[in-house]
Amino acid sequence: MVESSIEFEKFRRNWSEKNSVKRSLRIALTQRLASTVARQVVSQSTMKFASCDDDPENSVNAYLWVGVH
């Protein structure tokens, strides 16, 4: 009985560690994907706004040109 309890505890810990690693990887992947999507949206928006004005000295759009160049 003691041996089976030890084996069960080993199994439980191993299972818990595997799930913990999977959960961490899933969270990291989700965060990375969200970050990538956010960067693409900002980049596309910046390019669209910057392309509306060909004058980089214009005070309204000057900050947008910084993100494009």
Residue pairs with C-beta under 8 A, 6 or more apart in sequence:
42 67
43 67
46 64
46 67
46 68
47 68
49 61
49 64
50 61
50 64
50 65
50 67
50 68
52 61
53 60
53 61
55 61
56 62
56 65
